[in-house]
Amino acid sequence: MNDKIDKAKRFARFGWIVAGAALLFWLGMQFAGPAPEEASGDDSAEHAAGGGDEDTIWTCSMHPQIRMDHPGQCPICGMTLVPVNTEEGGGDSDVRIVLSERARTLARIETVTVERLGSGDADKRLLGLVEPDETLLHVVTAWTGGRIDRLRVRVTGERVRRGQVIATLYSPEIYAAHQDLISARRQVATLAGGTPLALSSAEAALSSAVQRLALLGVPDAEIERMKTATRPIRQVPIRTPYSGTVLERLATEGAYVQTGTGLYRIADLSKVWVQLDAYESDLPLLSVGQAVDLTVEGMPGRTFSGHIAFIDPVLNQQRRTARVRIEVANPGGDLRPGMFAEAIVHARALGLGETALAIPATAPLFTGRRSVVYVEVPTEERPTYEARTVRLGPKLGQIYPVLEGLSEGEHVVVHGAFTIDADLQIAGGRSMMMRPDDRQRHSVAAVTPSIELKGQLAALVTAYLDGSEALARDDLEGAKAAATQLRAAAAAVHAEGAAGPPWARLGPHFEMHGRQVAEAADITTARQGYGVLSEKLTELLTIFGNPLDTTIRVAHCPMAFGEGADWVQRGDATQNIYYGTQMPSCGDITATLPGGARLGSDGSAAPSGDATPSGDAAPSGASSGSGASSMAGMDHGAMAGMDHGASTMSTMPAAHTAPTSAADTTDDPAEAPAAVYRRQLAAVMTRYLRAERAMAGDDVDAAKSAARGMSAAIRRVSPPPARAGAWSAIRPRLASGAGAVARAGDLAAAQRAFIPLSAATTRLVRDIGNPLHSALRVAHCPMRNADWVQTGATIRNPFFGTRMPTCGSVTSTVAPMGDGQ
């Protein structure tokens, strides 16, 4: 009963509390008055209902190409759409991003100024191992056979001096010979007062005994001591002819040894070697004679100096490194064999001078071959950054040389670039994942040069042609002299108006790589520089046309640099500048340019420049067919995978388009139809090989470009009547395969389409023949049960690319037409 009364009281108190709270709320509302007019209206209702600004753009974080004017879900992945920040991003360009001051602070954006490389010197750090100098490594041997009675040096690590007795042994031969010597000496003394004939015989016996000991290897000083002995010696001393440290004891007491048996291995550690492991990308920065500083963990604060004495010409197949030998003076013996050492090599970028630009290694963003940096736009009121595709040289310590894409004085982002790129991607701009390859060229407008400019360009082209002819005959000095003239001609070019922008882009390359050739220490370096000069010259011929009054020709070598490369020459006969007299006829003439004619987008001769108005769009990528596509643009690595079968420059990138056959232009009426047919087939094969190399490197854009060029080359083939049947049987499959690769939407589709294309190409070389002037190889992939055609003997699988690059084997070699199978 009492419990019920208590519950009733508590309920009553709760009711009074609720009533009081309601009364206070009503009084507060009365004194507060009506809501402000600004807070009421349709806008409040709209925001309360979850509406948004009509100008708000909604996108997907994973698929920024989705742009919608209302919220919802991504039609691709189903994620909730997010609004695009109207205060950040959204500049007037798809390569710019605008940040607020707060966003820049949160992202910790840092920039540095683009400066000149200066001397081009930088520190390259490599790891190595201390080893004895092989030239100071010796083995002390027994100069006579016998039994070792005593080892005077019993432990390794002990130092010995030259002439020191390190062992004694009993030698029956020495014992008998010494006994004969003593007997002969006594005989001479006995017959000293006898007849001359008897004395002469005794002296001859003594001389014979001495000669016997000498022939047994007894040193002269030891023989003189043995002459005065009264008894034959039982223990023969073995002396070391070298000073140094005992690294290994090879004999034991009581053992019988023969003449020449090793007793000790001794090394003079006053000079040691440090064997470094250098990766392929490091090799272009190293040369014999370079200064090196060494540090070891066991002696912090100390630095040892040495120089590069040798660079191994053979690469380790498993580790992909080459041994680099450093010679270091070690008078105190502080550097001990087996120590780990860190070498700081004072490297210099080959072919780069004081005019080259440099940026910190933290500035570029890499995705495959692309190198993207973000540049601060100084003219904007708010923090604005622009994405820029650049071409970089090999890494030098903590910097990258910039070959193209930046100007001195610009500010590049060195911290926070990835954050900026992510914002640009969400804003739907061309982030690093959506930009074209850094070696892909854009459309360029054809320009009709003025008479003055034409003369200036003619001097440049003439100097180039002189250098190419010098390289074709292995004349390094002639090539260097021509490169010097080329640089002077490039400096004398003054392009104005429509010719200004294209020349501003091409001119520095002629200066930079002309200098590389002019200062080349060997012909290999000169040919590397000419690979880039050739690429830029074909681009010049695309834009300005042939400035000479005479005909020039574009030629292609499928083996150069392991990827194929173009060059320009005067004569009709192939004069290979990349192999010289070693393989002078390797390659094909792919285009013929009379005076004033332009190089078309597919490598053929376009109409005369005089017939093309200035500003008309010339097809793009004319020179992108160059397999030498800027060696200087090798990645942070780049200088990697040097194929000795193709000189030392196998790091050259695959080209994106291929040149056409010379038959694409007007053929010489006097030329045999069979020769024209072969050149047309060579154009088809050249494009296939470029597509094959691109597929092996997972470069689907380059493969599609080459396939499009292959389709155009297939359409131009006109076989002689006697060979029309064989071509008609293969042509449909070639055309179908090339078209399928050109239309592929992604890498996987291109790999599938490349199988029937390769099957048709394999049939071409087997049924019709190899139209090139160098051997081709047919390879087989067991995983795909398919064949393909390639140039080198090293397998590069186009069906799996970088996933399984070595899957397969070469099954046959096809010799050039007319050279036998």
Disulfide bonds with the S-S distance in Angstrom:
none
